[in-house]
Amino acid sequence: MFGVLASGIVVLAGVVAIFWLPGIALALLAVPFLYIAAVLTLTSHRLGPRGGDFQNRIHQHLVDAVGNRGRLLDVGCGSGQLLIRFAKSAPGEYVGLDSWGDDWQYSRSQAERNAELERVQGLRFIRGSAAELPFTDGDFGRVVSSLTFHEVPVQDKTVSIAEALRVLETGGRFAFVDLFDDPRLYDGRHQVLRAIESTGGKVESARRLSEVLELPFPLNLAKVLKYAVLVSGTKPLAQR
């Protein structure tokens, strides 16, 4: 879309310049759109297997953080890629939740199709809100989420974090990646850690993604993954 807009502006500038030569300067308006198009294209490339496979590398950190025991919930599962990766790593019960927007039936079918293509069976995909998970307390032994919480349409983004901890059983493990260091979304990382602790969680690790992985351009930009933080831990057994 941004590439088309940039091309349209350049063409318009050329047409104007035929009648009024200084009009060629209108082409400068295309520069921001060209930059955005380039960043989006290169970001997609970096996340894919030919550009460093950073999406799978991030997902692997989540897999390693929560282990392979217990029923697992992926909050904001999207097309199911992270959930499929978990299911391929070890047998178990796996549930993916997403709001998916107005085309949710198509999106869920796409996730199910991806699981079929990867020859993974038994995954459940459910439509719901991360801010109000349709599960009972302690329903899962593991809860993960990748770059979802900041997208939830609520003013306090930590509401979804508290919900994720609510449905995690005592003794269970969690791992979240989100833009927790972005001041436009969260009131500091301490707000996130406090939300986890207030719902019974214990943070074992909280590191910027750039400390875990060497993020190349444009993944290291503020609009991409500069503020991404990987937080993991457990929900300890109540002490007597």
C-alpha positions as CSV (number, residue, x, y, z in Angstrom):
1,M,0.0,0.0,0.0
2,F,2.8,2.5,0.9
3,G,4.7,1.5,-2.2
4,V,1.6,2.2,-4.3
5,L,1.1,5.6,-2.6
6,A,4.7,6.5,-3.2
7,S,4.5,5.5,-6.9
8,G,1.3,7.5,-7.3
9,I,2.9,10.6,-5.9
10,V,5.9,10.3,-8.2
11,V,3.6,9.9,-11.2
12,L,1.5,12.9,-10.2
13,A,4.7,14.9,-9.8
14,G,5.8,13.9,-13.3
15,V,2.4,15.0,-14.8
16,V,2.5,18.3,-13.0
17,A,6.1,18.9,-14.1
18,I,5.0,18.7,-17.7
19,F,3.0,21.9,-17.2
20,W,4.9,23.4,-14.4
21,L,8.5,22.3,-14.0
22,P,8.9,23.1,-10.2
23,G,6.1,20.6,-9.6
24,I,8.6,17.8,-9.8
25,A,9.4,18.7,-6.2
26,L,6.1,17.0,-5.3
27,A,8.0,13.8,-5.7
28,L,9.7,14.5,-2.3
29,L,6.4,13.8,-0.7
30,A,6.9,10.1,-1.7
31,V,10.0,9.7,0.4
32,P,8.2,8.9,3.8
33,F,6.0,6.4,2.1
34,L,9.0,4.8,0.3
35,Y,10.8,4.6,3.7
36,I,7.8,2.9,5.4
37,A,7.4,0.5,2.5
38,A,11.1,-0.4,2.7
39,V,11.0,-0.9,6.5
40,L,7.9,-3.2,6.3
41,T,9.3,-5.2,3.5
42,L,12.7,-5.7,5.2
43,T,11.0,-6.5,8.5
44,S,9.1,-9.3,6.9
45,H,12.3,-10.5,5.3
46,R,14.1,-10.5,8.6
47,L,11.4,-12.5,10.3
48,G,11.3,-15.1,7.6
49,P,13.8,-18.0,7.1
50,R,15.8,-16.2,4.4
51,G,16.4,-13.1,6.5
52,G,17.6,-14.7,9.7
53,D,14.4,-16.5,10.8
54,F,14.0,-14.1,13.7
55,Q,10.3,-15.0,14.3
56,N,11.2,-18.7,14.8
57,R,14.1,-17.7,17.0
58,I,11.9,-15.6,19.2
59,H,9.3,-18.4,19.4
60,Q,12.1,-20.9,20.4
61,H,12.9,-18.7,23.4
62,L,9.3,-18.9,24.5
63,V,9.3,-22.7,24.0
64,D,12.5,-23.0,26.1
65,A,11.2,-20.7,28.8
66,V,8.1,-22.7,29.7
67,G,9.2,-26.3,29.0
68,N,7.0,-29.1,27.8
69,R,4.8,-30.0,30.7
70,G,1.1,-29.1,31.2
71,R,-1.7,-27.8,29.1
72,L,-0.7,-24.8,27.1
73,L,-2.5,-21.6,26.1
74,D,-1.2,-19.2,23.5
75,V,-2.8,-15.8,24.0
76,G,-3.1,-14.0,20.6
77,C,-2.2,-17.1,18.5
78,G,-2.9,-15.4,15.1
79,S,-2.2,-17.9,12.3
80,G,-1.1,-20.5,14.8
81,Q,2.6,-20.6,14.1
82,L,3.8,-20.4,17.8
83,L,1.2,-23.0,18.9
84,I,2.3,-25.3,16.1
85,R,5.9,-25.0,17.1
86,F,5.0,-26.0,20.7
87,A,2.9,-28.9,19.5
88,K,5.8,-30.2,17.3
89,S,8.2,-29.9,20.2
90,A,6.3,-32.3,22.5
91,P,2.9,-34.0,22.7
92,G,0.3,-32.4,24.8
93,E,-2.9,-30.3,24.9
94,Y,-2.6,-27.0,23.1
95,V,-5.1,-24.1,22.9
96,G,-4.8,-20.9,20.8
97,L,-7.0,-17.9,21.5
98,D,-7.4,-14.8,19.3
99,S,-10.0,-12.1,18.6
100,W,-9.2,-12.3,14.8
101,G,-11.5,-9.4,13.9
102,D,-14.5,-9.5,11.6
103,D,-13.0,-12.3,9.4
104,W,-12.4,-14.6,12.4
105,Q,-13.9,-17.6,10.7
106,Y,-11.5,-17.3,7.8
107,S,-8.6,-16.6,10.2
108,R,-9.3,-19.6,12.4
109,S,-9.6,-21.8,9.3
110,Q,-6.2,-20.5,8.2
111,A,-4.7,-21.4,11.6
112,E,-6.3,-24.9,11.3
113,R,-5.0,-25.2,7.8
114,N,-1.5,-24.3,8.9
115,A,-1.6,-27.0,11.6
116,E,-2.8,-29.5,8.9
117,L,0.1,-28.6,6.6
118,E,2.5,-29.1,9.5
119,R,0.9,-32.4,10.3
120,V,0.0,-31.4,13.8
121,Q,-3.3,-32.7,15.2
122,G,-5.5,-31.9,18.1
123,L,-5.0,-28.1,18.4
124,R,-7.9,-26.0,19.5
125,F,-8.4,-22.5,18.2
126,I,-10.9,-20.3,20.1
127,R,-12.1,-16.8,19.5
128,G,-12.0,-14.5,22.6
129,S,-10.5,-11.4,24.2
130,A,-7.1,-11.4,26.0
131,A,-8.6,-8.9,28.4
132,E,-11.3,-11.4,29.4
133,L,-10.2,-15.0,28.9
134,P,-13.0,-17.5,28.6
135,F,-11.3,-20.0,31.0
136,T,-11.5,-20.8,34.7
137,D,-8.8,-20.0,37.2
138,G,-5.8,-22.2,36.9
139,D,-7.0,-23.9,33.7
140,F,-3.5,-24.2,32.1
141,G,-0.1,-25.4,33.1
142,R,1.7,-23.0,30.7
143,V,0.7,-19.7,29.2
144,V,2.6,-17.8,26.5
145,S,2.0,-14.8,24.4
146,S,4.0,-13.1,21.6
147,L,3.5,-9.4,20.8
148,T,-0.2,-9.4,21.6
149,F,-0.9,-7.6,24.9
150,H,-0.2,-4.1,23.4
151,E,-2.7,-4.7,20.6
152,V,-5.6,-5.4,23.0
153,P,-8.1,-2.4,22.9
154,V,-8.0,-1.5,26.6
155,Q,-6.4,1.5,28.2
156,D,-4.6,-0.5,30.8
157,K,-2.5,-3.1,28.9
158,T,-1.7,-5.0,32.0
159,V,-5.3,-6.2,32.3
160,S,-4.5,-8.9,29.8
161,I,-1.3,-9.9,31.6
162,A,-3.3,-10.3,34.8
163,E,-5.8,-12.5,33.0
164,A,-3.0,-14.7,31.6
165,L,-1.7,-15.2,35.1
166,R,-5.2,-15.9,36.4
167,V,-5.7,-18.9,34.1
168,L,-2.3,-20.3,34.9
169,E,-2.3,-23.0,37.5
170,T,-0.2,-22.9,40.7
171,G,3.2,-24.3,39.8
172,G,2.7,-23.4,36.1
173,R,5.1,-21.4,33.9
174,F,4.6,-18.3,31.7
175,A,6.6,-16.5,29.0
176,F,5.5,-13.3,27.3
177,V,7.1,-11.1,24.6
178,D,5.7,-7.7,24.2
179,L,6.7,-4.0,23.9
180,F,6.9,-3.7,27.6
181,D,9.6,-0.9,27.5
182,D,7.6,1.3,25.1
183,P,6.6,4.4,27.1
184,R,3.6,5.0,24.8
185,L,2.0,1.7,25.9
186,Y,3.2,1.0,29.4
187,D,4.1,3.1,32.4
188,G,7.5,1.6,32.6
189,R,8.5,-2.1,32.8
190,H,7.9,-2.0,36.5
191,Q,4.2,-1.7,35.8
192,V,4.3,-5.0,34.0
193,L,6.3,-6.8,36.6
194,R,4.0,-5.5,39.3
195,A,1.0,-6.8,37.5
196,I,2.6,-10.2,37.3
197,E,3.5,-10.3,40.9
198,S,0.1,-9.0,42.1
199,T,-1.6,-12.0,40.4
200,G,0.7,-14.5,42.0
201,G,3.4,-14.7,39.4
202,K,7.2,-14.8,40.1
203,V,9.4,-13.2,37.4
204,E,12.6,-15.2,36.8
205,S,13.8,-13.3,33.8
206,A,13.0,-9.9,32.2
207,R,15.3,-9.0,29.4
208,R,15.1,-6.8,26.3
209,L,14.8,-8.9,23.2
210,S,17.9,-7.1,21.9
211,E,19.8,-8.6,24.9
212,V,18.7,-12.1,24.0
213,L,19.1,-11.8,20.2
214,E,21.2,-9.4,18.1
215,L,18.5,-7.6,16.3
216,P,19.6,-6.1,12.9
217,F,18.0,-3.2,11.1
218,P,15.0,-2.6,10.9
219,L,14.1,-5.0,13.8
220,N,16.0,-2.7,16.2
221,L,13.8,0.3,15.4
222,A,11.4,1.8,17.9
223,K,8.5,1.1,15.6
224,V,9.4,-2.6,15.4
225,L,11.1,-4.5,18.2
226,K,13.4,-2.0,20.0
227,Y,11.1,-2.0,23.1
228,A,10.3,-5.7,23.0
229,V,11.0,-7.5,26.3
230,L,11.0,-11.2,27.1
231,V,9.5,-11.9,30.5
232,S,9.3,-15.4,31.9
233,G,8.7,-17.1,35.3
234,T,6.4,-19.2,37.3
235,K,3.3,-19.1,39.6
236,P,4.8,-20.6,42.7
237,L,3.1,-22.9,45.1
238,A,1.6,-21.1,48.1
239,Q,4.0,-21.2,51.1
240,R,2.7,-22.5,54.4
